[in-house]
């Protein structure tokens, strides 16, 4: 398969190195704070659930960017 995507990098375990653990922590803390504001400011329901899911998705994608250095 010919591709510019480095599948080995994308689908491998990347143990934290250097300041990565701190960067992961900062992202999680900021995402949790935002999620708390969303829960406090919006009624329970499908849109609130979707907002929390998207915050989680954004956090996971940011973590992947750190891990894969992409």
C-alpha positions as CSV (number, residue, x, y, z in Angstrom):
1,X,0.0,0.0,0.0
2,X,1.4,3.4,-1.0
3,X,0.4,6.3,1.2
4,X,1.8,9.4,2.9
5,X,0.1,8.2,6.1
6,X,2.5,6.6,8.6
7,X,0.2,3.8,9.8
8,X,2.9,2.3,12.0
9,X,3.2,5.6,13.9
10,X,-0.6,6.1,14.1
11,X,-1.3,2.6,15.4
12,X,1.6,2.1,17.8
13,X,1.9,2.6,21.6
14,X,3.9,5.8,22.3
15,X,5.1,5.9,25.9
16,X,5.3,9.5,27.2
17,X,8.7,11.1,26.9
18,X,10.1,14.4,27.8
19,X,7.3,16.9,28.7
20,X,4.6,14.9,27.1
21,X,3.0,13.7,30.4
22,X,2.7,17.3,31.6
23,X,1.2,18.3,28.3
24,X,-1.4,15.5,28.5
25,X,-2.3,16.6,32.0
26,X,-2.7,20.2,31.0
27,X,-5.1,19.2,28.2
28,X,-7.1,16.9,30.4
29,X,-7.5,19.6,33.1
30,X,-8.6,22.2,30.5
31,X,-11.0,19.8,28.9
32,X,-12.5,18.8,32.3
33,X,-13.0,22.5,33.2
34,X,-14.7,23.2,29.9
35,X,-16.9,20.1,30.3
36,X,-17.9,21.2,33.8
37,X,-19.0,24.6,32.4
38,X,-21.0,22.9,29.7
39,X,-22.8,20.6,32.3
40,X,-23.4,23.6,34.6
41,X,-24.7,25.8,31.8
42,X,-26.8,23.5,29.7
43,X,-29.9,21.3,30.2
44,X,-29.4,17.6,30.4
45,X,-30.2,16.0,27.0
46,X,-28.8,14.9,23.7
47,X,-27.1,18.2,22.9
48,X,-25.3,18.3,26.3
49,X,-24.2,14.6,25.8
50,X,-23.0,15.4,22.3
51,X,-21.0,18.5,23.6
52,X,-19.3,16.4,26.3
53,X,-18.5,13.6,23.7
54,X,-17.0,16.2,21.4
55,X,-14.8,17.7,24.2
56,X,-13.6,14.2,24.9
57,X,-13.0,13.6,21.2
58,X,-11.0,16.8,20.9
59,X,-8.9,15.9,24.0
60,X,-8.2,12.4,22.6
61,X,-7.2,13.9,19.2
62,X,-4.9,16.4,20.9
63,X,-3.3,13.6,22.9
64,X,-2.7,11.7,19.7
65,X,-1.1,14.8,18.2
66,X,1.3,14.9,21.1
67,X,2.0,11.1,21.1
68,X,2.5,10.8,17.3
69,X,4.1,14.2,16.9
70,X,1.8,15.1,14.1
